[in-house]
Amino acid sequence: MQLAHIAQGSTTVVLKQQSKILIVEDEVLFARAVMRRLQKAGYECEHVESLLAAAAALKQFSPDLVLLDMRLPDGNGLDLLADLVAKNAAVIVMTAHGEVSDAVNAIKLGAVDYLKKPIDLEELLLSVQKAEAAAVQSNSLDYSRQRNAHAAEGVELLGDSVAIQSVKSQIQRIAQLVSSDTVPPTVLIGGETGTGKDVAARLLHLSCANKDKPFVHIDCASLPAELIESELFGHEKGAFTGAQGARPGLIEAAEDGTLFLDEIGELPLTLQAKLLNVLERRIVRRLGSTKERAVPARFIAATNRDLHEMSAAGRFRQDLYYRLNVMSIHMPPLRDREDDAFLLSKHFAAQTAKRYGLASPVFLADAVERIRQYQWPGNVRELRHQVSRAMLLSHQGRIAAVDLALPMLPNGAQSVDLVTNNTLADYQAYTQISSATQNQVTLYEAEKNILLKALAEAEYNVSKAARKLGITRMTMRYRMDKHQIPHK
């Protein structure tokens, strides 16, 4: 079965393409009836009547699923089963009365189901759909593990500041506790948006003995309110309108790995009690089910909210807050991390240069000073985006302060808004206003000033103005659009 994977929020959606089914059956009339029913349901089918023909079809047709009769003119279907399983094809065996022992052996050898003749076509279709759903789930979990392994490459909490070294030490101490405890303690990670709470959570996962197990990241703020319960806890067929089949929730999907509940402060109060029950009893029950399943996963939660304050105000369950806050880590804002901003800037610029095949980055003195002085209200996330953008727009990797496009430091200045027709007179009027305001001109206006001057001196030849500024024509046009300077 061919699968297409699309990242969507914190989950992965697996899209099924047309499945191919090989029917190995010597009763031609029955085989044709099966083909018609399956083709009507959207499957691509081939029919062969012997083991020899089936072996050839495996190479040419490459089926996702095989309907295999046990009694064939040239042998027993069991003779082909091992080869089918080795090729990752799902197999449903079809047996006549008195051949149940063969069916049992087939299941032991890797068949997913068996049907006794005479076979109802609707029952057969249902069995095919169940086998298909199981294959999708298996492939989805395999893909998630591969994706998580890839995402884990290069995960690092960068920084030399005392604040970030303290966080690293906390992670190491918690990792030691986890290795000696059969039930890992829950960890609550706090901090402003963009400080790297998700990186800390993944590092905690990678530091434990089960680092090769799933790491399931759930963004509680992005899950639709009407679906969040089903997404977390799973459901059985018929549990609600539209529940066509049983589905495990993300808590189950974490298996004995890590479940990361990001933005836990956004979880509705109605579900907080259910989550508390999972944490206390280490069991989960799907919607519409009476069966309880063990939960071996470790739990890490993160929030940019003050959960203590929220619990005092009745907006977050106090008992859940205490249960989550067994171990806690606070991610410091970038403004409190001494010189880490410039260290991170060099790292992100180098990453961007490598990804797009650009020249090695060089930060000019004004850019270094700007990075160090700016308060970075969006923290590491803002820095990464701004530096990556500056690297893409820079000339030969040389990053100046103007490339960072950061607002000026607060000094009570008011921005100057000038509508211009981009003539030399406009530039002169603009520079007069700039001179009058002296230090009150923002970086945005200073950049527009430079562009207008270059265009005026180049008689509005964009290519010539770009060469004067040492940037590409594309960069020049981008910056003109940014400042709403028309292209003549």
N, C-alpha and C positions, 0 to 999 in steps of 0.2 A: 504494500500500500504506500503510495507516495504522499508525503506530508509537506505542507508549507507552514513555516513558523513565523508569527508576527508578534513582536514585543508590544504589549499594551498595558501601560502603567506598570504595576509590579507583577503582573502575571503574563503567561504566554498562551496565546490562542493557537490551536492546531487546526489547520484547515484541511479537510479531506478532499483529495482529487478523486477522479473516477477509479474505483477499485476493479481489479482484473481477477476473474474467477475461472479456474480450470475445472471442468467436470469430467471425471474419469469414471465412465459408466458404460457397460456393454448393452444395456437395455435401451435401445435407440429412442423409442417412443417416450419413455419416461425422461430420458436426458433432454429431449427436445422441449418437453413441457416445463422442465426445470429452467432451461435456457430462456424460454419466453417469459416466465415469471420474473426471473432475475433481471433480464434486459429491461422489462417494464419498470422495474424498481431503480433503473439507472446504472446497472453494472455491465461491464464489458465481459463477455463470456466466450470460452472456447470449449469444444467437446472432443474427447478422444475415447476410444473403446478398448484400449489395451495398455499394459504397463510400458511396452516398448514405445508406443506412440506418446505416452505421457512423458517419458524421459526426454524425447525430442522436443515436446511442447514446453518443457521447463526452460530450455535454452532459448527458444524463439519467442515465447509468449511472456515469460517471467511473471507468473501469477502471484497475486497477493494472498489468495485463499484457494484451497483445493477441496472439492467435494469428491471423496475417494471411496469407490465401491470396494468391498473386501474380496469378492469373488469375481475374477476376471479371466478371460480366455487363456492368458499366458502366465497366470500365477496369482498370488495373494497380494492384496493391497499393502499388507504389512512390509512386503519386500521393497516398496518404494517410499515408505513413510520416513525412514531415517534420512534419506536424501532430501525429501521435502522440508523436514524440520531444519536440516543443515543450511538450507537456502532461505531460512526465515519466512517460509510460507505457512500461514495458518491452515490447519487441516481439520475438516469435519468428515468423519468416516460414516459410511452408509452400510448397514448390515441387514441381512435377511434373518428370518426367524431361526434360532438355533446357532447363530454366530456371535452371541453376546460375549463369549470368551475372547474372541478376536477383538471386539470393540474395547474390552477392558485392557487388553495388551496394547492396543493402539493409544489409549489415553496415557498409559505408562510410558510409551515411547515419545509422547509429545503432542498427540492430537488434542485439539481444544474441546471437541464435543463429538457425540455420536448420535445417529438417528436410526431407528429401526423401521424397516420396510413393512407394510406400505407407508410411504411418507406423505404427510399432508404438506402441500406447497407453502401454505402460510406459516406452518411450523418451521419448515426449512428456511424460509426468508427470515424469520425471527432469530433462528440460530446463527445465520450468516451475519445479521446485524449485531448480535451480541459478540461474536468473534471479532468483528470489525471494530467495535467500540473498545474491546479489551486491547486490541493491537494499537489503537490510537493512544490510549492511556499509557501503555508501555513505552511507546515511542516518545510521547510527551515527557515522561519522567526521565528517559535517557537523554533527551535533548536538554532538559532543564539541568541535569547534572553536568553535561558538557558545557552548557552556557555558564553555569556557576563556576566551573573549573577555570574557564577562560576569563571570567570576570575577576577571579581571585588573583590572576597573574599581576604582579606589580602593585598590589594593594599595600599602601604604606602611609603612615601618618608622618608627614614631613614637618620638620621644624626643629630648631635648636633652642628655642626659648624655654625658660624654666616652667612656664605654664603647660606647654605641650609635653615636656619631659615628664611632668607629674602625671599626665594622662596615660602616657606609655607605661609608667610604673604601675598604675592602677590596673591596667589591662593585664599585665604580667602576673600581678598578685591574684586577680580573679581567675586567671587561667590555671594557676596552681591549685586553687580551691576546687575548680571544676574537675580536675583530673583525679581528685581524691574523694569525690562525692558522687554517689549513684544518681541522686536527683539534683541536677545543677541548680544553683540559686538563680533566681530571676535578677536581671540587671536593668536599671532605669538610667537612660542616658538623657541628660538635659542640656540645653544650650540654645542660643539664638539660631534662626534659620541660616543655613549655609555654613555652619561651623564644622561640618564633617561628622555628624552623628552616625550617618550610615557607614562611613569608613570605619569608625570605632566599632560598630556592631559587627562588621565583616571581619575585622581583626580579632575580635573576641571569638568568633566562630573558627577562624583559622588557627587560633591558639589552642583549641581543645582537641581531644583525641579523635573526635568524630568530624574532623575538618573535611573529610572526603564525602560526608553525607550532605543531603540537601540544605541549602540556605534559602529559605522562603521569605521574601521581603513583601510585606503587606502595608500599603499606604492607606491608613484608615480614613484619611481625608478625601481620597479620590474614589473610594468604592461607593457606588450608588446606594442610597439608604434602603431602597426596596430589595436589594440583592445582597447586602453585606452579610446577613445572617447565613444565607445559603452558601456564600463564598467561603466564609470562615468555617462553618460547621458541616457543610455538605447536606445532601438530602437523598431521600429514597424516591423511587418512582411513584408519582401521584401525590407527593407531599404537598404540592400546590399546583395551580394551573400552569401548564407549560413544563412541568417536571416529567419529561418523557422517559427518563431512566434514572437509575441510581448514580450518584456522583459524590466522590469524596471531597471534603472541604480542604482548604489550605492548611488547616491545623494537622489533618491526617497526612497531607502531602509532605510535610516537614519530616515525617518519619522519626528517626532518632538523630536528626540534625538540629538545625536552629530555626526558630520562627521569630522573625524580626517584625514587631508591630510598630511601624513608624507613625508618628503623629497620633499617639494613643489618646491624647486629650480630645480628639474629634470623635471617638467611638461613642455611639448613642448610649444613653443611660440604660435603655432597655436591654442592651446586649452586654453591659458590663457585669451583670450578675452571672450570666452564662459563662463569660470568660473567667470570672473568679472561681466558679465551680470547676472549670477545667484545670486551673492552676492548683486548686486545693486538692482535688481528688485524682488528678492526672488521668482523666477519662474524657471522652467526647461522645456525644450522641447526635447522629444526623437528624435533620428534620424529617418527621414522619417515621422514625425508627424507635424501637424499644431496646435495641442492642447497644451496649456501651463498649467503646473501643479504647484500648490503652493509649496514652499519649506520652511517649518517651522523649519528645523533643524538649530542648531548652528554650526558654523564653527571654527575649531581649525587647525592651520597649524604649521608645524615644519620644520626646516632646519638646516643643519650644514654649509650652505653657507652664504656668506655675500650678502644678497639680495640688499642692498643699492648699493654696488659696482657693482653687476651684472646688476642692472637697469641703472646705469650710463654708463655701457659698452654696453647697448642694448641687453643684454642676458636674461633680465627679464623685464616684463612690469612695468613701473614705477607706473602707475595708480593702477595696481593690488597690487603692494608692499604696497602702501599707504592704500589701502582698507583692506589688511590683517593685517597691523600693527597698528590697532586701540588700542589694548592692547598688551603689549609684556612682555615676561618672558625670562630671560637668565639663562640657566642651567650651573652652574659653573663646571669646570673640577675638577676631584677628587684631583688633586695635590694642589688645592686652598681650600680644605675643611678640613684643620687642621687634627684632629685625626679621621675623619670619616672612613678612609680606614680600620682601625682595627675594628671599630664597625661593619662595613658592613661585614668584613671577618668572624667575629664570627657568624653573622646572617646567611650568606650563608653556612658556615660549618655546623651549627646546622640544617639547612634545608636539606642538603644532608644526614647527619647522620640519620635524622628522616625518610627520603624517602627510604633509603636502609637498615634501621635497624642496623646501625653501632653504635659503642661506642661514647659517648659524646666527642666532639672535645676538645683538649687541645693544645694551641699554645705554643711551646717552645720559649724561650727568643730570639733566633736568628731569628725565623720566625716573631715574633712581630717587631723586629728591621728592618727586611728586608721589611716588609709590609709598615712600616712608612717611610722608606727612598726611596723606589721605586717611580718613577714619574707617573706610570700608564698611559701611552699614550693612551691606549684603554679605560680608565676611568672605570666606574662601571661594564660595560659588561666584560672587560678583567679580573677585579678582581673576579667577580662571577665565570667565567670559570676556572681560575687558582686555586682558593680556593676549588671549588667543586672537581676538579681533584685531588688536593693534599689530600683532605679528603678521596676520594675513594682509594688512593694508600697508605695512612698512616697506621702505625702499631698501632692498638688499639686506633685510634683517635688522636694519638700524632703527631702533624704537626710541622716539622722542616723546616728551610729555604730551605734545599735541595729539600724538597717535592714540594715547590712552583715552582721550575724550572724557575725562573726569571733570565734574563740576569743581569750581574754585572752592577753597576753604572758606567757611562762613566768616564774613567780615562786615555784614550789614549792607553789602552792595546790592544794588538793584540792576537787573539786566537791562541792556539797551536794545531796543527793538527798532530796526531800521529796514524799511522796505526800499529796495534798490533796483534800479534798472541796469546796474552793472556797467556804468560808464566811469570815466576818469573823475568826473564831477561827483559822482556818487561816492567814489572811494575817498575823495578829498573831504566830502561832508562827513563821511563815516569816521575818518581819522581825526577830524575836528572834535566830533562827539567823544571819541575815545580819549583824546588829550584832555578834554574838559573833565572827564570822569576819573582820569588818572588811574589809581589802583582799583577802581570800581568796575573795570571791564572784566567780564568773565572769560574763561578759557575758550568757551564756545565762540564768543565775539572776536577774540583775538585770532582764532583760526579763520573766521570769515574775513577778517581784516587782511590777513596774509593772502588768501585766495583772491580777493578783489584787487589787491595791489599787483599780484602776478598777472592777472588777466588784463588789467589796465596797461601794464607795461608791455604785454605781448599783443596788444591791440585785439584782445579777445580771441586769440588763437589758442585753443585749449591745449593742443600738443606742445606748443612753445611754452605756455605757462607751466605745464607739467614738468618740462625739462628744466625750467628755471628753479622749480622747487625740489628737483631731484626725485620725483615720484613718477609712476606710470600714468599714462593717459586714463586708464581705467580707474585708478585711484583718484585722479583729479575729478573725473566725472562723478564718482561716488560722493566725494566731499562737496561738490557743487550741489548735488541733489540733497544732501544732508542739510545744507544751509539755504535751500530753496533758491539757488542761483540758476536762472534759466540758461539753457544751452542755445547759443545763437547759431 
